[in-house]
């Protein structure tokens, strides 16, 4: 008997979903990912931008974050308010300083 099995697409997708859920639960349990409470979600929705929310959530001032990535505080404030943008290298530095992924701090204007 060969060491192969046959699954329907639905069965395969269920297995993938179960694996993804197990990984997500493990990450939450070990503190590898941030979890947000209701107050945090309200603050996120009220923030000028994801970048502004995460900076505050990490307990950083604009001056401290700006200094850590080599830009001025006014420039960071303009980025947070959507007045100016930065290049991908700046967003990489900001994400790294905040211990996030770039996609966590970039405003999604599509939706």
Secondary structure, DSSP 8 states (H G I E B T S, - for coil): --S-----HHHHHHHHHHHHHHHHHHHHHHTSS----HHHHHHHHHSSSHHHHHHHHTT--HHHHHHHHT--HHHHHHHHHTSS---HHHHHHHHHHHTS-HHHHS-----
